[in-house]
Amino acid sequence: MPQFYVTTPIYYVNDVPHIGHLYTTTVADVVARMRRLHGADVFFLTGTDEHAAKVVDAAKERGLGTGEWADRNAAAFQSCFAEFGIQNDDFVRTSQERHKVKVAEYVSRLLASGDVYLGDYEGWYDAGQEEYVPDTKARELDYRSPINKKPLVRKREQNFFFKLASYAAQLTELIETGQLSIQPVGRKQEVLARIRDGLKDVPISRTSVDAGSEWGIAVPGHEQHTIYVWIDALFNYLSIVDTPERRRYWPADVHLVGKDILWFHAVIWPALLLALRKLPGCEWMGPPRSIHAHAFWIREGEKMSKSMGNFVDIEELRRYTAEFGLDALRYYLITQGPLGAADADFARQRFIEAYNGDLANTLGNGFSRVSNMINRYFAGQVPPPATAFPALQAAAAEHVARAGEHGAALRLDAMVGSAFELLRAVDGFIQETEPFKLAKQPEQLSQVGSILYHAAEAIRIASVLLAPVMPRSMAALWQRLGLAEMAAELDRSPEALSRGGVERWLRWGQLPVGSPVQQGDPLFPRFKSAS
Ligand code: MSP
């Protein structure tokens, strides 16, 4: 059984989660569920990045201990993810011993390897992003953070440096050959161009973070140095699977990240792994297979920021789930979100259009129509397919194949699109074959039954394709089709699922004749605006 390892960035705990965090984590959740559906042994990791100076500062502002503040926010991330249906396999906190011990071990190995040396740093630092900024770039930015516009800080300190510059050729080759795939392709070109411009060695420790505090991970043997928070954080992807039971998941198949943190993931992180991989016992620690950098959510055309106070926060997202259901929110995030190179606008009007057009109409009404006819003409039991309709069957197979390809390439909107094309094909099939007219002639009843079997089976297949995005509503749909067995199999714990292999549910003919079909409230009631 193939392994699949997907990660999200780990999130700073200086504050509570917002749409950006939930978005990436939801994308990862959909990818994980989709891979499980295709029979992979999946490991999905998310978590929190706790040793940033801004976490220390935020705690101080509130008169709390750093650990206390981190605990609170880490709990907020965990409960947010649970509330929004995320099924991660583990949740890493960088303040956990299991992570700290491993990071100290990796850094001490690098110290001994000759890839790390002690030097002096003088230059600019973006405290909000916890990022060193080269002089030329600082000038271009007018000495302000491109993200929060706050002034860059001048730093002068003694640091341990990692010999990043010596990995330029190896990194270029990895990326150009696609051994390390960077998506979208425009971002890959940006990364390659920046490597061509020249790589400088990078600091991996700091002396000025929170001197004298226990926060952070000390450089082994040099306790006055704290491991730079980005290095500490990147290692989470490795530390959490660096156990005998989990090593099989390495290397990560995809690191999902935002475009602002691609450089760390596409350049610094693989180079660290290339350095580690040379060391005895670390040969397995190769670079990840792919990194996908999404763009940003904006709001009604405006950039979202704390200072503007226009962030879509969890409260607001919760109002959407209360009004439309969690799966409708997931559907919106996945199909309208900034997974590619372009930013995406979070706008209520677009949400309602997608909800009414796709979910209430195409999916919800399409399903109601078929289940109502099965109830009316066949006493609520799936009729036998006496006649075959090979065209619809072929369309189903084709859309399943396409959805699989789109999903594997992380084109999640296109994956969902394939399922909807299948639903529209069912709609066209019903328009064409007119079972509601044929049903008026008793001798045509068997033909009506065949039509409805095909329609219901094609909808069932589309629903399986949609299940990674909308697990709860699709399970509700299966219950109504009397498919308790399928619902149970697809909803099992990841461990059980990984043993099962559930791909068969994507094949034609799994809907049993005689299955009891229930009518009920619409799966996605049409939204009528008050105005
Ligand atoms: N702690 C680092 C990541 C370390 S990974 C080894 C970090 N944390 S963060 O909490 O600031 O941000 C995490 C993610 O949120 C980033 O991927 C960032 O791109 C994303 N987003 C922040 N604002 C966003 C939007 N407006 N829209 C979408 N994602 C956004 O960076």
Residues whose N, C-alpha, C, O or C-beta is under 5 A from the ligand:
A	BS01	MSP	P9 I10 Y11 Y12 G20 H21 D49 A233 L234 V257 G258 K259 D260 I261 A295 F296 W297 M304
